[in-house]
Amino acid sequence: MISKSALVIALSFFPSAILCQTVGGTLPAETPLALQIDQHLPMRNGQPVRAHLLYPIYGNDKLLLPKDTIVTGSVVELRNDRSRRIRAALGGDLTPFRKPVVRFNTFVLTDGVSVPFTSGDAIDGAPIFRAVAAPPAKGGFLRRQFDGLLTVARNDVAIFTGPEKTDRLVQFIYSQIPYHPQRIDKGTAWTIELAHSVELPAEPAPPAIVAAAPRKPHFWEPPLPAADPAKNDTGSWIVQANLNESLSSETSKEGQAIKATVAEPIFNPDHTIAIPQGSTLIGAVTRARPSRKFGRTGVLTFNFRQLQIPHEETRTVETRLTGADSARDIALNSEGQAKSKPQDKITLPIILALMASRPLDQDRHDGVGGGNTLGKNATGGAAGLGLVGTVIGLSGGSPNAAAAIGYYGAARAAYYRWIAHGQKIDFAKNTRIVVETTPRSSAPMKP
């Protein structure tokens, strides 16, 4: 059964705002809105886009827009994705990949009322990964290495057993074709800012949602982290906030000052406000290491030491990053350090190398130009250039040429996993983070 602590962590991303009455009010300009689509969409200019809010939106500590409010817009431009085109072309995929530019312009409230608004263009859409801080590591070096291998194994198994495995298979087959349709993937998310303030009417309270009975995770699924939740009676809060600036392991420096704006009010047990929405967390980057060659990933750590509440004296606080949204599949350790998850660097290069060796595996039963030889050549070519390589292998060419194409594919896979730069760690402006905050009795530090 899922532990109570794991449930609290999940609720930290989906706060109790959905149970509150929605009131009318003014939504200020530059309010960040995190939006996500729930279905695959064609990649074409003019395509209507229907998304929903990932988080509730507050103004003056009052709920103005509940979570899952519908937001509509359309694709206004398709821009060339040059880096993806080049990498795909090296693998025999000549599809002209593009990035959609989406312009959202309407809120659709729960009672069906449409409220127009103006915002900037949403450009760099990407699936959102929610990283949650893991419990403190147990055991020594060998235990940590074993846990890393177990994570890799679970990720590999999840490819074939996880939800939408049929769709992943179809997309893999598409990727082997030199030219194939492109789409805006389900789960793609954008964060936009309002260009002007918007007047919103009051809405009825959303219906209560009955939580589904928890299920036991499958063996290939990572266990839910068991962390001790912060409690109001101990003076700790779980604070939802948005970063005021972008951070990256490649460009951020240790000691760099950072700020985050509290996105949702925190209430005391007596329902008075402990931390109002709009308060500011002030901190600094404590560690930043860029990604390097040979697959060494970037590392980024930051924390906050002050809480600035409007019209009050600045407080000194202790904080720990317990959750963060990211466009990359990253992990947070128990201390809030962000780094990439362990990746499988061995399986794919080995599989491709075995496929590449097939054309050279000739025996006396294989006649020249025979079906068995053509099949082996096609296997070797597919390892390097997908369908293009398969066609070259079936054309009856030299087995050495088919093997060379296959080994090219294996070498390319090994390069990206072992020699190229590792994954960088970055958070865009307005990224939603979850911080456990505890006040301290000492005086606030001067910046």
N, C-alpha and C positions, 0 to 999 in steps of 0.2 A: 504493500500500500504506500501511496505517496505520503511522505512525512509532512507534519504541519509546517515545519520550517521551510520546506520546498514550496508549499502553497503560499506562504507569506512572500517569498521571493517572486513568485509569479504575479501575485497581486500588486507588487511594487511597480510593475509595468502597467497594470490595469487597475488603477485606484478606484476608491469607492465613489468617485465623482458620478458614475453612471446611476447611482441611487439618488442623486440630489435633484431638486427642482431646478429647471432651467429658467433663468430670468432674462428679460430683455435688457439691452444696454448697447454701448458703443464698443466695437472691437477696434482697438487702435491700429494705426498704420505701423508697418514693419513687424506685425505679429507673425511669428513663424508658424506654418501649418505643415505637418508631416502627413503625406497622403500616400495611399497604396491602392493598386488595382487588384481585383480578385479573379481576373480571367485573362487568357491570352488575347492579344489584339493584333490585327494586321498592321504591318509596318507601311503606312501610306499617309500621304499628306491629306489633311482634312478628316482623318479618322476620329470619331467621337470617343472621348475617354471618360469613364465613370470610375471615380475613386472614392475612398472613404478616409475619414480622419483616423489616424492611429492613436491619437491622444485627445482627451477633452481640452477645450480652450476656455481659459478664465480671463475675466477683466474685473479689476477692483475686488478680487477675491470672490467673485460670483461666477457661477457656471454659465457661460454664454452659448457654447456649442458642445454637445455631448460627444463622446467617443463614437465612432462609426457614422457620424453625419456624412451624408453623400455630398461630394463635390464633383462638378462636371466641367468639362472643357473639351479641347480638341487638339490634334497635332497640327501645328502651323508651319513646320519646316522639318526637313530631313537633312542632316549634316553628315558629311563623310566621316567614317570612323577609320582614319588612316592606319593607326597602329594595329587594329584588329584585321584590317584588310591585308597588311603585309604579312602578319603571322599566319593567317589562314592560307594565303597564296603559297607560302613555303611548304604547306602540307597538301597542296593540290586543290584547294578550295578557292575558286575565283569569284565567289559571291561579293558584290559591291556592298559591304556592310555599311550601315548608316546608324546615326543616333537620332532619335526623335526629339523634337523641341515641342513641348506641350504647354498650352496656355489655359489655365483654369480660370473660370469666371463666374461660377454660380454655386451657391450653397442650396441644397435641397433639404429643407427641414423635415422633421418627423411628421408634421401635419400636411406635407405636400407643398408648402409655400416655398417659392424660389426667391432667393436674395442675391442679386448680382453684386459682383465686386471686381476690383482691378488688382492684378498682381504681376510680378515679373515672370519671365518665361522659365519653365522648368526644363533643364537641359540634361544634366548627368543623372539619369534615373538608374537605379540599381536595386537588386533585392536587398532587403534589410536582414542582417544577422544580429540577433540579440545575444550579446556575450554576458554571462552571469559569473560573478566571482566564484571560484572553486573553494572548497574548504582547505585548510592547511594540509600540505602534503605530508603523508606518513611514510616512514621508512627512509632508507638511505638512497645512494646513487642507483643501485640495482633496481630498487622498487620504482623509482621515478622513470627509469628506462623501460621497465616492464609496462608501467601505466601508459607511457607514450606509444609503445607498440600495440597495446590493447586498443587505444584510441584510433590508431591507423587501421587496425583490423575491423573495428566497428564501422568506420567510414567506408571501407571497401565493401563490406557486406550490405550496408544500407543502400548502396547504389543499385543492388539487385533486389532488395527486399522492401525498401522504403516506399512511401506513398508516391503515386504517379510514376512507377517504374516503366510502365508501357510508354508513356510520353517521353521519358529519357531515352528509351530504345529507339523510338521514331526519330528523335533529334540526333542521335548518334548516326543513324543511317543517313539522314539528311547531310550531316557533316562530311560524309564520304563522297557526296556528289559534288562535281565541280561548280554547279550553280543551283541554288535551292532557295525557297522562300525564306524571308526573314520576318520575325514577329517581335512584338513587345511582350515579354514574358510575364505571365501571372506572378504577382508578388513584387513587381517593380515598384519602387517608391521614389518620391521626390519630396523635397522640402522647399516651400515657397514662402515669400513674405508679401504681406498686403501692401499695395502701393498707396492706398488711401484708407481712412477709417470707414467702418461699415456699421450701420444701425441694424441691430438684430431684434426681432420681436421675441416676446416670451414664448416658451414652448411647454407643453405638458411634460410631466416627469416621464421618462422612458419606462417601459414595462420592465418588471423585475425579471432577471435571467436566472433560470434554475440551472445550477452547475451540474454537469454530467458526473456520474460516478467515476472516480479515478480508476484507471486500469493499470495493471502490472506491466512495466516496460518489457519489451522483448529483449532477448539476450544481446542483440546487436546494438541496442540503443544505449547511449551513455547514461549513467545513473544521474538522477537529479541531485544537485548539490544540497548538502545539509548545512545550512548556515544559521547561526543564532540571530533571530530577528531583533531589530532595535525596538525598545518599548518606551512609550511615553513616560511611564513612571520612573524610568532611569534617566530621563533627560535627553534621550537620543531620538532622532527622527530619521526617517527614510525620505529624502528630498529628491523630487523630480526637477531637473533643471536642463536648460539649453545652453550649450557653449556659445560664448559671444564671438569667438574667432576660431578659425580652423587650426588644427594641430597636426603635425606630421613628424614621424621619426626621421624623415629626410631633411627637414628644414628647421624644426624647433630646436632650441638650445636650452641646456640646463640653466635654471634660474629665470627663464622667460616668464614674465607675469601673465596670468590668464584670469578670465572672469567667466562666470556662468550665471544666468538669470533664472531664478526659481520660477517654474512654470505653473505650479499648483500650490495653493495654500496648504499649510500644515496646521491641524487643529489640536488643541489640548483636549484632555478627557472631558472637560466641562464645556466643550464646543467653542471656546474662545480661540482666537487665532494665535498660534505660536510663531509661525513664520509666514508672513503675507506673501502672496504671489507678487512677483516683481522685485523681491529682494535679490541681493547680489552676493554670490560666493566669490571670494578673492583668493587666489592661490598662485602656484608656480609649477613649471615643469621641473621635476626632480631628476629625471633621467631620460635621455634621448640618444639612441644609437641608430644610425642609418643602416639600411640593408646593404649587404656587401656581396661580393662574388662568392661563388661556390655555395649558393643557396642559403647563405646566412641572413636570417630575417632581421627586420628592424625591431627595436624595443622602445616603448614609450611609457613613461610613468608620470603622473601629475597628481597633485592633491591641493586641497584648499585649507587655508588657515584662518580666514576671517569671514564673517557673515555680516553684511551691511544691510540693515533693515531701515527703510525710509523713516525719517523723523526720529530715529533712535541712535543710541551710541553703538558703534561697531563692536561686535562681539568676537572674541577669539574662540575658535572651534577646532576640534580634531575631526578629520574626515577619512573615509575609506571608500574608494570607488567600488561599488557592488554590481553595477550593470551599465551597459552602454550599447547603443545602436551602432552598427558599422556596415559599410558597403562591402567589407571583406569578412571572411569567416575567421574571426580572431578568438583568442581566449584571454580571460582575466585570471590571474592567480589570486591567492587569498589576500595579498597585499595591494591588489588593484593594479598590478602591472599588466599592460596590454602587450601581447605578442601573438604571433601566428600559431595555429594549431599544428601538431605534428602531421607531416604529409608523407604519403607513400611514394618513395623515390625509386623503388626497386621493381615492383611488379610490371608496370607498363614497359619499361625498356627491355626487360627480359622477354616478355611476350613478343614484342616486336622483333627482337634479335632472333628468337626461335622461328618466327614466321619468315624472316629474311633468309635464314639458312636453308629453307625448304628447296629452293631451286637448285642448290648445290648438292642436294641429297639424291643423286641419281643412282639407279641400280640397273642390273641387266634386264629387268623386266620392263623398263621404260624405253619404248621405242622413240626414235627421233621424231619430234613433232606429235607424239602420242598424247592421248588425253591426260594420262597421269602426269606427264611432263608439263603440259599446259596448266594443269591445276596447281602444280607446285610453283610455276612461274607467276601465276595469278596471285597466289598467297604471298609470295615475296614482294610483288609490286604493290599489293594492297597495304602492306606494312609501311610503305614509304609515302605513297601519294593517293591513297584511297581508291576510288573508282578509276581514276586516271591510271594509276599503277596497275590495277587489275586488267584494264584493257591492254596496256602494254604487254603484260605477261601473257594474256590470251592471244596476242598477235603472233606468237610463235618465235619471238626473238630469242636472243642468247640467254641461257640461264644465269650467266655472269651478270648481264645487265639487269635482270630482274632482282637478283640478289643484291646488287649495288643499290638499287632503288630502296629495297627493304632495309638495308643497313643504314642508309641515309635517314630513314624514318626513326630507327632505333637511336642513332646518334643525336638526332634533333630532340627526341624525348629525354635522353640522358643529359643533353646540354641544358635544357630548361629546368631540370630537376637538380643537377649537381654543379653546374658551372655558372649559369647566369645569376644575376642578382636575386636574392631571396625576396620574400614579400615585404612590402613596406607597411607600416602601421599609420593610419591617418584617420582623422575625424574632421568632417566638414563643419563649417559654421552652422550653428543651430542644431547640432547633433544632440539627441536626447541622452542624458546620462542619469544614473541613479546613484546617489551619494548617501552614505550613512554618516550623519553629523551629530557630534556630541559637544555641547558647550564646555569651555574651560573657564576656570575662575581667574586666570591670570589676565592682565591688561592686554588689549590688542596691540599687535606689533605694528610699527610704522612701516609703510611701504618704502 
